[in-house]
Amino acid sequence: MPTISVFYGIVIQMFWRDHAPPHFHALYAEYEALIDLRDFRVIRGALPRRAMALVLEWAADHRDELMEDWSLCSRMLTPKTIEPLK
């Protein structure tokens, strides 16, 4: 599973040919959440409140890049890295 960004101990990843809806995986310590790219709703899992706020802020700033990476992954192509939250 390619890592597309890392910031503040949070790892953002996408699987190749993963199931719909378009989403990414956010990992923080022992926590993992799957986040829908369309509305940033949590599909499965959870993160601590502060980590989730950082993930949602980052995702909102990079929505188009995330959708582009989803498209690449769905075609078994390597997604591009995305700038971390600063």
C-alpha positions in Angstrom: 0.0 0.0 0.0 1.7 3.2 -1.1 2.2 5.9 1.4 1.2 9.2 -0.1 1.9 11.6 2.8 3.2 11.6 6.4 2.8 14.4 8.9 2.7 14.7 12.7 3.0 10.9 13.1 0.0 10.4 10.8 0.5 8.2 7.7 -1.8 8.5 4.7 -2.0 5.5 2.4 -4.0 4.2 -0.6 -4.4 0.6 -1.8 -4.2 -0.3 -5.5 -7.6 -1.4 -6.8 -9.2 -0.8 -3.5 -13.0 -1.1 -3.1 -15.4 1.8 -3.6 -16.2 4.4 -2.5 -13.0 6.4 -3.2 -11.1 6.7 0.1 -7.8 6.8 1.8 -6.4 5.2 5.0 -5.1 7.4 7.8 -3.0 5.6 10.4 -1.9 7.1 13.7 -0.2 4.8 16.3 -2.5 1.9 16.8 -5.5 3.7 15.2 -6.7 3.5 11.6 -9.6 5.2 9.8 -10.8 5.0 6.2 -11.9 8.4 5.0 -14.3 8.9 2.1 -12.8 11.3 -0.5 -16.2 12.7 -1.5 -17.3 14.1 1.8 -14.5 13.2 4.2 -16.8 11.0 6.2 -15.2 8.1 8.2 -16.1 4.9 6.5 -14.5 2.6 9.1 -12.3 2.9 12.2 -11.4 6.0 14.2 -8.5 8.3 15.1 -8.0 10.4 18.2 -9.9 13.7 17.9 -6.8 15.9 17.3 -5.3 13.5 14.7 -8.7 13.4 12.9 -8.8 17.2 12.8 -5.4 17.3 11.3 -6.3 14.6 8.7 -9.5 16.4 7.7 -7.6 19.8 7.4 -5.0 18.2 5.2 -7.6 16.3 3.1 -9.6 19.5 2.4 -6.4 21.2 1.2 -5.6 18.3 -1.1 -9.0 17.1 -2.4 -8.1 17.2 -6.1 -4.7 15.5 -5.6 -6.4 12.8 -3.5 -8.9 12.1 -6.3 -6.1 12.0 -8.9 -4.2 9.5 -6.7 -7.4 7.4 -6.4 -7.7 7.3 -10.1 -4.0 6.3 -10.5 -4.4 3.5 -7.9 -7.6 2.2 -9.5 -5.5 1.7 -12.7 -2.7 0.0 -10.8 -0.4 3.0 -11.2 1.7 4.5 -8.5 0.0 7.4 -6.8 1.9 10.7 -6.4 3.1 11.9 -3.0 1.1 14.8 -1.5 2.7 17.6 0.5 2.3 17.0 4.2 0.4 19.4 6.5 2.6 22.1 7.8 
